[in-house]
Amino acid sequence: MQTTLSHTALDNTWGAGLAFKPFDLLGDGQLSVDFSVHALTKYPSGGGDVLMGSVMTRDDTLGLKMKLTHMRLGLCVGANDIETILRSLPTIALRYEIQDKTARALAHWWQAQSVCVQVLHPAISGSLGHDHWRALCAPKGGWGHAAGLFSVMLDPRLTSNQVDAFCDQLEIFRIGYSWGGPISLVVPYNVESARSAWPTGLQKGHLVRFSTGFEAVHDLIADLSHSLHHCLNFEGC
Ligand SMILES: *Cc1c(COP(=O)(O)O)cnc(C)c1O
């Protein structure tokens, strides 16, 4: 008879090892994962200039298996890239915190804009997944931790061209998919083409994703505000 072992892996890129403990998710040893996987490309690099990943486990047997597999597959990364990551790691907590603060400030600003029908940021109360975030990332209450990544759903009455023009018109935010780097990024998302079904609880509209860099909050808000008024010819904005 063949036995099947199942293991659980978590993509912990968003939490960056700071927002919660992947090997002890609820703090009581009840819920945990076997592997924690990170795109080092994001926060551990912090510069938006390295592509690298990591897989971690606390289990020695699994760790040995992983090392052997790694060796047999012949995977390796460049020494200069490793140096870049190692140099950035000591500042990861500081960078995570400042980008978190900026993202939450922008998410709150968006909540007050009539063109925005929904803010998607797990640390903002009323957002999808907020209770889950609170249980994992702020179990004792308080500010907790979150990545500098959030989305807004813009009014479905806008056209895609208006939304694209809004993104193009931004001067501080660059257009880009990655995150965790020094420059704030924006990207419009087409939910229909990315998902087979419309996600539960998500309002209809145009999704725009932001990731925050190290720019000043007031400059970022001025940029958003300026582009909103110029590109989204929308009553009340
Ligand atoms: C970016 C990202 C990845 C992939 O990382 P790359 O280094 O860009 O290939 C995986 N998971 C999450 C959650 C990411 O954000």
The ligand as a Gaussian input file, in Angstrom:
#p B3LYP/6-31G(d) Opt

LIG

0 1
 C        6.049000      38.602000      -7.095000
 C        5.457000      37.441000      -6.422000
 C        5.876000      36.153000      -6.702000
 C        6.909000      35.855000      -7.790000
 O        8.119000      36.437000      -7.550000
 P        9.155000      36.751000      -8.722000
 O       10.443000      36.859000      -8.021000
 O        8.707000      38.059000      -9.324000
 O        9.078000      35.636000      -9.699000
 C        5.303000      35.118000      -6.005000
 N        4.358000      35.333000      -5.078000
 C        3.922000      36.563000      -4.783000
 C        2.858000      36.726000      -3.742000
 C        4.454000      37.658000      -5.429000
 O        4.031000      38.884000      -5.148000

